[in-house]
Amino acid sequence: MELIETAGLLKTVTEIGGCYGKLAREFIVNVTTNCTESGHPDFRKVFVRGRCVHFSPEIINQYLGRSTIATRNEELSLSAITNELTAGQVMEWPVKGLLSSTHLSVKYAILNRIGAANWAPTTHNSDISSGLAKLIYLIGTKAQFDFGEYVFAQTMKHTDTFAVKLPIGFPCLLSGIILSQHPQILLVDEVPSKKASLLTIDYRLLAGAHVSDVAGLAEMTQGEGTSSQKTPETPIAALIAVSKMLQDTITSCTLRKKNVDTLILQLTKGKRPLDDNAAANDQNDAGTSDDDTNASD
């Protein structure tokens, strides 16, 4: 939360206003490339329901209460971003174009969860795109950047694709910007969309393979809970929390062991393992054969 507050993005996480999905979709459908062409009559303009909505990085920053002074977004190499996000576990950005979230450190794994829900909506939480990776890198390192420019660029992506089900980024933010300019634009029967449930942080995130880089992590794993959960009020509640964490870890490790054992069986299919037990069994089998031979004689 400290990182999000420093970045000036609390309004996109904890103070989200009403989200009018239909209005946001109509806005997206009417966004054209003319909005980015300097000198064009429709430069920085989007027409929705017969009204002109002024839309630019400066307007976005102004609505969020951020500085409207243009800030040049730093050009960063994907290698540097990858190294920071994974705490040195991965040095180069994957060729496939997506980074597995299992490699992220705890801090960036949490920021990725928040980003996937609020900043760059996606149903694929197991992977992270280069755009979102750069954003959480800037937030995690407390770097100065133009968030309005990021939102504007994300919105303009809809002009370059015919994907029908492409998730709309910042639908609540877009709704707020439109309503701030045209309060009477809503239809008579139009109501805000139902808000999604609050995000929770799973204990396995703190006990898994993610590199621990959050201050006070040890105390959190000892029953004090995460930043999104209440601190247990009694020793019994604390023990129950620890027990749950350990059970989740055991379940996860048991599943992984089962998968590894299955792989071992597949690789050794048709071959007898050369271990001490196998050798002892061979000797027993040999002894049994000799006894059977002597008995027949």
Number of C-alpha atoms within 10 A of each C-alpha: 13 11 17 17 12 14 20 17 19 16 15 17 16 10 9 15 15 16 20 21 19 16 22 21 15 13 20 22 13 15 21 19 15 16 19 17 12 10 9 11 10 17 17 21 20 22 17 19 13 8 13 15 19 17 18 20 19 18 17 23 20 15 17 19 12 17 15 16 10 13 13 10 14 12 7 11 11 16 14 15 22 24 16 19 27 23 19 15 15 17 16 15 17 13 7 6 11 14 22 14 21 17 20 27 24 24 20 26 24 18 23 25 20 17 22 19 19 18 24 20 19 18 9 10 17 12 16 22 17 15 12 18 20 20 20 24 21 20 21 19 11 14 14 14 17 21 23 23 19 18 20 18 14 16 18 17 14 21 14 9 9 8 8 7 6 12 13 20 22 21 24 23 24 24 21 22 20 23 16 12 13 13 10 9 14 15 9 7 5 11 13 14 12 10 11 7 6 8 11 13 15 15 20 17 18 22 17 14 13 21 22 18 12 13 9 11 16 12 11 17 18 14 21 20 20 18 11 12 12 9 15 15 9 9 10 10 14 17 14 14 20 19 14 15 21 16 13 16 17 12 12 13 13 12 12 12 12 11 11 12 12 11 12 11 11 10 10 10 10 8 8 8 11 8 8 9 10 12 12 11 11 12 12 11 11 11 12 11 12 11 11 10 10 8 8 7 6
